[in-house]
Amino acid sequence: MKRFCKILAVILAALMLTTMATACKRSDEEEDWSFKDSAINTNTDPDDPNSPITNPDDPNNPVDPDNPNQPKDPNNPNNPKDPNNPNNPDNPNQPSDPSKPDPTIKYTSNNPLVAEGKEPNTKIAPSFDVDSTGFVKNNISIKDLKGKTLTLITAIYYSTFQYKGPNGELLNEWTWFDSMKDTYGLNLKYIKSRFDKSVQQSLTYMNAGKALDIIPTHVGGFPKFLNLSQPLDPYVNIQNLGNSPGVDEMTLNETKWGGTYRCISPIGCVNVLWYNQSMVEEFGLKDPHKTWQEGNWNWDTWKQFITSVPATISDGKALKAYMQCTSDAMYSWPLTNGLAPIQIDTRSSTPNLINNWLDPKTLEAWSFYASGVKSVNFGGAFENLYKNGTLMMADAVNLMNSWENEEYARNHKYNWVPFPKATTATGRDVAFNYGYTMMIPKKVKTQSNIPYAVKFMELWACRFTEAIFDYFATSSYIAFNYAQRKEYFEFVVSNTYFGVQMNEWDMLTGDNLKAINTWKQAQHDSRYNITTETSKVKNIVEQAIKDCLAYGN
């Protein structure tokens, strides 16, 4: 027995040295990470300013730090207890507070953040009392954030929402972060990063025992992000999930991991199809939004629309009919046929992904999409939708970019339409959640911070949701009236679907990377058959799923 203990001690010591070496290696890289502390209001540049990303939403080969599946995390049990956290009771699903709001209240058509007659909010705080929702357990309120310090690593190198301040100045999410100290007494520290780095950075922070209270996410980092999270269930009132007017309940349900809730997301931050309505009217084309309102927006009418787009605009410049990033198309189109090619298994009690890669519904969707875009002028930069009018329709993922600074955009009207439903029994209109969520890390330095982090996440989601609603009213190139804004929000509440993009594939090399890139190209390149190329990468997909499920464990 003594001999066994000695051997075990040696093994444990070796493991500790390995972990320390990994932590030391990463600490050398931290010098390049841009750090922002709203409490002291220091100004820093975005991470890695010397290596700009020209297309951050669909990288060809993003950089992932070496050995992404390591280190192991032996100190993180699947169901950790927190006996020292008074805000995490032993029976989290049975709150004893009789003053909790009526659980039947659902902010669908009566959401106060999108109320008729509400003036655009120019303040830091949402126009709605976030403390009245009963979303966070134990009556944790906004005032309880005072004196707390929370740390997060951003998932992208730019802010995700913006709004106009009291003097008409444009304020973004990071400016809002900076305001937490003066407004709520919250010391919010944030490290600027991007999705192809922040996953590994978050894991490194957790394994090094560094302060990390919140993980913001981006669709490009899923499903790895989920493996770095812990359940929200001990900290939120499950029966009140729909009571917070800024928290997307559908995304909460669609991102359940190991049978538990993980992701807090704003309502309406989704990817749909945007198009130049002024040009539709100029060319006398059938308006997609009206087609949708009539109940006739589907695969066939979408194809009819893009094939009706003229080859040139009035000055003779080529006009692209449609543009969509390959990673986005990979998920959004199968979703319109009822499933995701790689789907989060929300019913499993253990983290799991469902492989629908070769499902007939998936293949049918990709084949149809490829046939559509191969028959028209496809491609170009989606910015051209707003900059010069050489693109008719795109999945314009930068929902709140300041296109009103573009003279062309200011002088034209734009509108949206869902991804069209399949002409099958499983067809459905789709708004594609672009993965702007926040999660609690599975390992935190200060357990007692968790309930307050969750409250901040709810506050963030509410302000984000309201900013989107107001943006649709105040942006010169959108300028929706109330009925149009309400229509958008009523749609996304019930039709927002989540898909994991599996950018694990972009970390591949050699023949595997070539095969994946060829598959992506087959979406719009007539030299390749999408069904044939889909079958060729089957094994690569299966291995990528295994690697993602193993990440960080």
C-alpha positions in Angstrom: 0.0 0.0 0.0 2.8 2.4 0.9 4.5 1.6 -2.4 1.2 2.4 -4.3 0.9 5.8 -2.5 4.4 6.7 -3.4 3.8 5.9 -7.1 0.5 7.9 -7.0 2.3 10.8 -5.4 4.9 10.8 -8.2 2.2 10.7 -10.9 0.3 13.6 -9.3 3.5 15.7 -9.0 4.2 15.1 -12.7 0.7 16.2 -13.6 1.1 19.4 -11.5 4.3 20.2 -13.3 2.6 19.7 -16.6 -0.2 22.0 -15.7 2.2 24.7 -14.3 4.3 24.5 -17.6 1.1 25.0 -19.6 0.1 28.0 -17.4 3.6 29.5 -17.7 3.6 29.1 -21.5 0.2 30.9 -21.7 1.3 33.7 -19.3 3.9 34.8 -21.7 1.2 35.4 -24.3 -0.9 37.4 -21.9 1.2 40.4 -22.5 -0.4 40.7 -25.9 -3.9 40.6 -24.5 -5.6 43.9 -24.3 -7.0 44.6 -20.8 -9.7 47.0 -20.0 -10.8 48.0 -16.5 -13.9 50.2 -16.4 -13.2 51.0 -12.8 -10.0 52.8 -13.6 -11.1 53.7 -17.2 -7.8 52.9 -19.0 -7.7 53.1 -22.7 -6.3 50.2 -24.7 -6.2 49.0 -28.2 -8.0 45.8 -29.4 -6.2 42.5 -29.1 -3.6 41.9 -31.8 -3.9 45.2 -33.6 -1.2 44.2 -36.0 -3.2 41.3 -37.3 -6.5 42.6 -38.5 -9.3 40.3 -39.5 -10.9 41.3 -42.8 -13.8 38.9 -42.4 -14.2 38.0 -38.7 -17.5 36.2 -39.2 -16.2 33.6 -41.7 -12.4 33.1 -41.2 -10.6 30.8 -43.6 -8.0 29.8 -41.0 -8.4 31.4 -37.6 -5.6 30.8 -35.2 -6.1 28.5 -32.3 -3.4 28.1 -29.7 -1.5 24.9 -29.8 -2.9 21.8 -28.2 -6.5 23.1 -27.8 -7.7 19.9 -26.1 -5.4 20.3 -23.2 -4.9 20.8 -20.3 -7.1 18.5 -18.5 -9.3 19.8 -15.7 -9.2 17.3 -12.9 -10.4 19.8 -10.4 -13.8 20.5 -12.0 -16.4 17.9 -11.1 -19.5 17.7 -13.2 -21.7 18.9 -10.5 -19.7 21.0 -8.1 -21.1 22.1 -4.8 -20.8 25.5 -3.4 -21.4 25.2 0.4 -19.8 28.6 1.0 -22.1 30.5 -1.3 -25.2 31.7 0.6 -26.8 32.7 -2.7 -26.8 29.2 -4.0 -29.2 27.2 -1.8 -29.3 23.5 -1.7 -32.8 23.3 -3.3 -32.4 25.8 -6.2 -35.6 24.8 -7.9 -37.9 25.5 -4.9 -37.6 29.2 -4.0 -39.5 30.2 -1.0 -40.2 33.8 -1.8 -43.9 34.3 -2.1 -43.4 37.8 -3.6 -42.0 36.4 -6.9 -43.8 37.6 -10.0 -46.6 35.6 -11.5 -44.9 32.8 -13.4 -47.6 33.0 -16.1 -46.4 36.4 -17.2 -44.7 36.2 -20.6 -43.3 39.2 -22.4 -44.3 38.3 -25.9 -46.7 40.8 -27.3 -46.5 43.1 -24.3 -42.8 43.4 -23.8 -42.2 46.8 -22.0 -38.8 47.2 -23.8 -40.7 47.4 -27.1 -43.8 49.2 -25.9 -45.7 51.6 -28.2 -45.0 55.2 -27.5 -41.7 54.4 -25.7 -39.1 57.0 -26.6 -35.6 55.8 -27.6 -33.6 55.2 -24.4 -30.5 57.4 -24.2 -29.6 56.3 -20.7 -27.3 53.6 -19.2 -30.1 51.7 -17.5 -32.9 50.0 -19.4 -36.2 51.8 -19.4 -37.7 48.8 -17.6 -37.2 47.8 -13.9 -35.0 44.7 -14.2 -35.5 44.0 -10.5 -39.2 43.2 -11.1 -38.6 40.1 -13.1 -37.8 37.5 -10.5 -35.3 36.0 -13.0 -32.4 35.8 -10.5 -32.9 33.8 -7.3 -32.9 35.2 -3.8 -34.1 38.7 -4.9 -30.6 39.7 -6.1 -31.1 43.3 -7.4 -29.2 45.8 -9.4 -28.2 47.7 -6.3 -26.4 44.5 -5.0 -23.9 45.0 -7.8 -22.3 47.9 -5.9 -18.9 47.2 -4.7 -18.6 44.0 -6.7 -15.8 43.3 -9.2 -16.6 41.1 -12.3 -14.1 40.1 -15.0 -14.9 38.9 -18.6 -13.1 38.1 -21.9 -14.9 39.4 -25.0 -15.6 37.0 -27.8 -15.0 39.5 -30.6 -12.7 42.4 -31.0 -15.6 44.9 -31.5 -18.6 45.8 -29.3 -21.9 44.0 -30.1 -24.5 46.8 -29.6 -24.7 50.6 -29.7 -27.2 53.3 -28.9 -27.5 57.1 -29.1 -26.8 59.0 -25.9 -28.6 62.1 -24.6 -26.7 64.5 -27.0 -27.1 62.2 -30.0 -23.6 60.8 -29.6 -23.1 57.2 -30.6 -22.3 55.0 -27.6 -21.3 51.3 -27.9 -21.3 48.3 -25.6 -17.8 48.9 -24.3 -18.7 52.5 -23.4 -21.7 51.0 -21.6 -19.3 48.6 -19.8 -17.2 51.6 -18.8 -20.3 53.3 -17.3 -20.9 50.5 -14.8 -18.7 52.0 -12.1 -20.4 55.4 -12.0 -23.9 54.1 -12.6 -24.0 51.0 -10.4 -20.8 51.0 -8.4 -19.8 47.8 -10.3 -16.1 47.3 -11.2 -16.3 45.6 -14.6 -13.0 44.5 -16.0 -12.9 43.2 -19.6 -10.2 41.7 -21.8 -10.6 42.4 -25.5 -10.3 39.3 -27.6 -12.0 37.5 -30.5 -13.8 34.2 -30.9 -10.9 32.3 -32.3 -8.8 33.2 -29.3 -11.2 33.8 -26.4 -12.2 30.1 -26.0 -8.6 29.1 -25.2 -7.9 32.3 -23.2 -11.0 31.5 -21.1 -9.8 28.0 -20.5 -6.3 29.2 -19.6 -7.7 31.8 -17.1 -9.8 29.1 -15.4 -6.9 26.6 -15.2 -4.6 29.2 -13.9 -7.0 30.2 -11.1 -7.4 33.7 -12.5 -10.5 35.9 -12.0 -13.0 35.2 -14.7 -16.7 35.6 -13.8 -18.4 35.8 -17.2 -17.7 34.4 -20.7 -19.3 36.3 -23.6 -19.7 34.2 -26.7 -19.9 34.3 -30.4 -21.3 31.7 -32.7 -17.9 30.9 -34.1 -16.7 29.5 -30.7 -19.5 27.0 -30.2 -19.8 24.3 -29.1 -16.5 24.7 -27.2 -17.9 27.6 -25.3 -20.5 25.3 -23.8 -17.9 23.0 -22.4 -16.4 25.9 -20.5 -19.7 26.8 -18.8 -21.6 25.8 -15.7 -25.3 25.5 -15.2 -27.4 28.6 -14.6 -30.1 26.5 -12.9 -28.9 27.1 -9.3 -29.1 30.8 -9.8 -32.2 31.5 -11.9 -35.9 30.9 -11.1 -36.8 28.3 -13.8 -40.5 29.2 -13.6 -39.7 32.8 -14.4 -37.5 32.4 -17.4 -39.9 34.2 -19.6 -40.4 37.1 -17.2 -37.3 39.0 -18.2 -38.1 41.1 -21.3 -34.6 41.2 -22.6 -33.6 37.5 -22.1 -34.3 35.2 -25.1 -36.1 32.2 -23.6 -35.9 30.3 -26.9 -32.1 30.5 -26.9 -32.0 29.4 -23.2 -33.9 26.3 -24.2 -32.0 25.6 -27.4 -28.6 25.8 -25.8 -29.3 23.4 -22.8 -26.1 21.5 -22.2 -26.1 18.4 -20.1 -29.8 19.1 -19.5 -29.2 22.5 -17.9 -29.5 26.1 -18.9 -26.2 27.9 -20.0 -26.7 30.9 -22.2 -28.3 34.3 -21.6 -28.9 36.1 -24.9 -30.7 39.3 -25.9 -33.9 39.1 -27.9 -33.6 40.1 -31.6 -29.8 39.8 -32.1 -30.2 37.4 -34.9 -29.2 36.9 -38.5 -32.0 37.3 -41.1 -31.9 38.3 -44.7 -31.7 42.1 -45.4 -32.3 43.6 -48.8 -32.3 46.9 -50.7 -36.0 47.7 -50.8 -35.4 50.9 -52.8 -33.9 48.8 -55.6 -36.7 46.2 -55.4 -39.1 49.1 -56.1 -36.9 50.6 -58.8 -36.7 47.3 -60.7 -40.4 46.4 -60.1 -39.5 43.1 -58.3 -41.8 41.2 -56.0 -41.0 42.5 -52.5 -39.8 39.6 -50.2 -41.2 41.1 -47.0 -44.7 41.4 -48.6 -44.3 37.8 -49.9 -43.6 36.7 -46.3 -46.5 38.7 -44.9 -48.8 36.9 -47.4 -47.5 33.6 -46.1 -45.8 32.7 -49.3 -42.1 33.1 -48.4 -40.4 29.8 -49.0 -37.5 28.2 -50.8 -39.2 28.5 -54.2 -40.1 32.2 -53.8 -36.7 33.0 -52.5 -35.1 31.4 -55.6 -37.6 33.2 -57.8 -36.6 36.5 -56.2 -32.9 36.2 -56.5 -33.1 35.0 -60.1 -35.3 38.0 -60.9 -32.5 40.4 -59.9 -31.0 42.3 -62.9 -27.3 41.7 -63.8 -26.4 45.4 -63.5 -27.5 48.6 -61.9 -28.3 51.8 -63.7 -24.7 52.9 -64.0 -23.7 49.6 -65.5 -21.9 48.1 -62.5 -22.5 44.4 -61.9 -25.2 43.7 -59.4 -24.8 40.7 -57.1 -28.1 39.0 -56.3 -27.2 37.3 -53.0 -24.3 37.0 -50.5 -23.9 34.7 -47.5 -20.9 33.5 -45.6 -20.3 29.7 -46.0 -20.3 29.1 -42.3 -23.7 30.8 -41.9 -25.2 29.1 -44.9 -24.1 25.7 -43.5 -26.4 26.1 -40.6 -29.2 28.5 -41.5 -30.5 26.5 -44.5 -30.9 23.1 -42.8 -32.6 24.9 -40.0 -35.3 26.0 -42.4 -35.9 22.3 -43.1 -36.3 21.5 -39.4 -32.9 20.6 -38.0 -29.3 21.7 -37.7 -26.5 19.6 -39.3 -24.8 19.4 -35.9 -27.3 19.9 -33.2 -27.1 20.5 -29.5 -28.7 17.6 -27.7 -30.9 19.6 -25.3 -32.5 16.4 -23.9 -29.4 14.6 -22.9 -28.4 14.6 -19.2 -24.7 14.7 -20.4 -23.3 17.1 -22.9 -23.8 15.8 -26.4 -24.1 16.8 -30.0 -26.4 15.1 -32.6 -24.8 14.4 -35.9 -27.3 15.2 -38.7 -24.6 15.8 -41.3 -25.9 13.2 -43.8 -29.5 13.4 -42.8 -31.8 13.6 -45.9 -33.2 16.9 -44.6 -29.7 18.4 -44.3 -28.7 17.3 -47.8 -31.9 18.5 -49.3 -31.4 21.9 -47.8 -27.8 22.3 -49.0 -28.6 21.0 -52.4 -31.4 23.5 -52.8 -29.3 26.4 -51.6 -26.4 25.5 -53.9 -28.7 25.2 -56.9 -30.1 28.7 -56.1 -26.8 30.6 -55.6 -25.1 28.8 -58.5 -27.8 30.2 -60.8 -27.3 33.9 -60.0 -24.6 36.5 -59.5 -23.4 35.4 -56.1 -20.8 36.9 -53.7 -19.1 40.1 -53.1 -18.7 41.9 -49.8 -22.0 42.2 -47.8 -21.0 45.8 -47.0 -21.9 46.6 -50.6 -25.5 46.3 -49.7 -25.1 49.6 -47.9 -22.1 51.2 -49.4 -22.8 51.3 -53.1 -25.8 49.2 -54.0 -24.0 46.5 -55.9 -25.6 43.8 -53.7 -29.3 43.1 -53.5 -29.7 40.7 -50.5 -27.4 39.4 -47.8 -27.4 37.8 -44.4 -26.0 41.1 -43.0 -24.7 39.8 -39.6 -23.5 43.2 -38.4 -26.9 44.1 -37.2 -26.1 47.4 -35.6 -23.2 48.6 -37.7 -23.3 52.3 -38.3 -24.2 52.1 -42.0 -26.0 55.4 -41.7 -22.6 57.0 -42.1 -22.6 55.8 -45.6 -24.2 58.3 -48.0 -25.7 55.5 -50.2 -27.4 53.8 -47.2 -28.9 57.1 -46.0 -30.6 57.6 -49.3 -32.1 54.1 -49.7 -34.6 52.0 -47.8 -33.9 48.5 -46.4 -36.0 45.7 -45.1 -35.7 42.2 -43.7 -37.2 38.8 -44.3 -36.6 35.5 -42.5 -34.6 32.7 -44.0 -37.3 31.0 -46.1 -39.0 27.9 -44.9 -38.5 24.7 -46.8 -41.3 23.5 -49.1 -41.6 20.4 -47.0 -43.7 19.2 -44.0 -40.8 20.3 -41.7 -40.3 23.7 -43.2 -40.1 26.8 -40.9 -39.2 30.4 -41.1 -35.9 31.0 -39.3 -34.1 33.8 -37.5 -30.6 32.5 -36.8 -29.1 33.4 -33.4 -25.6 34.7 -34.0 -24.3 33.5 -30.6 -24.0 36.8 -28.7 -24.6 35.3 -25.3 -23.1 35.3 -21.8 -22.3 32.3 -19.7 -20.8 31.5 -16.2 -17.4 29.8 -16.4 -17.3 26.3 -15.0 -14.5 27.3 -12.8 -14.6 30.7 -11.0 -12.1 32.2 -8.5 -14.9 33.8 -6.4 -17.9 31.6 -6.1 -19.9 34.3 -4.3 -19.7 36.5 -7.4 -21.9 34.1 -9.5 -25.4 35.4 -8.5 -24.3 39.0 -9.2 -22.7 38.0 -12.5 -26.1 36.4 -13.5 -27.9 39.6 -12.5 -25.4 41.6 -14.6 -26.0 39.3 -17.5 -29.8 39.9 -17.3 -29.1 43.7 -17.2 -26.9 43.4 -20.2 -29.4 41.4 -22.2 -32.2 43.9 -21.4 -30.2 46.9 -22.4 -29.0 45.1 -25.6 -32.6 44.2 -26.5 -33.8 47.7 -26.0 -30.9 49.1 -28.1 -31.9 46.9 -31.0 -35.5 48.1 -30.8 -34.4 51.7 -30.6 -31.8 51.3 -33.4 -34.6 50.2 -35.8 -36.4 53.5 -35.0 -33.4 55.9 -35.1 -31.3 54.6 -37.9 -31.8 56.7 -41.0 -31.5 53.7 -43.4 -34.0 51.5 -41.5 -36.3 54.0 -39.7 -39.0 51.4 -39.0 -42.3 52.6 -37.6 -43.7 51.0 -34.5 -45.7 48.4 -36.3 -42.6 47.3 -38.2 -40.5 47.1 -35.1 -43.2 45.2 -33.2 -43.5 42.8 -36.2 -39.8 42.0 -36.0 -39.7 41.3 -32.3 -42.9 39.2 -32.3 -41.3 37.1 -35.0 -37.9 36.6 -33.3 -39.4 35.7 -30.0 -40.9 32.5 -31.5 -38.6 31.8 -34.4 -35.0 32.2 -33.2 -33.0 29.0 -33.7 -29.4 28.2 -32.7 -26.8 26.4 -34.7 -23.2 25.6 -33.8 -20.8 26.5 -36.6 -18.1 24.0 -35.6 -15.1 26.3 -36.5 -13.0 23.4 -35.1 -12.8 22.5 -38.8 -11.0 25.7 -39.6 -8.1 24.6 -37.3 -7.4 21.6 -39.6 -4.4 21.3 -41.8 -3.4 19.4 -44.9 -5.8 17.2 -46.8 -8.5 17.6 -44.1 -8.5 21.4 -44.4 -8.5 21.1 -48.2 -11.6 18.8 -48.0 -13.5 21.1 -45.7 -12.7 24.2 -47.8 -13.7 22.3 -51.0 -17.0 21.4 -49.3 -17.6 25.1 -48.4 -16.8 26.1 -51.9 -19.2 23.5 -53.3 -22.1 25.7 -51.9 -21.6 28.2 -54.7 -19.0 26.9 -57.1 -20.5 24.9 -60.1 -17.3 22.9 -60.4 -18.3 20.9 -57.3 -21.3 18.9 -56.2 -22.4 19.7 -52.7 -23.8 16.2 -51.9 -20.7 14.5 -53.1 -18.4 16.8 -51.1 -20.6 16.5 -48.0 -20.1 12.7 -48.0 -16.3 13.1 -48.4 -15.9 15.0 -45.1 -18.1 12.7 -43.0 -15.2 11.3 -41.0 -13.7 14.8 -40.5 -17.1 15.9 -39.1 -17.3 12.9 -36.8 -13.8 13.6 -35.4 -14.5 17.3 -35.0 -17.6 16.5 -32.9 -15.5 14.2 -30.7 -12.8 16.9 -30.3 -15.4 19.5 -29.3 -17.0 17.3 -26.8 -13.6 16.5 -25.2 -12.5 20.2 -25.1 -11.6 21.5 -21.7 -12.5 18.3 -19.9 
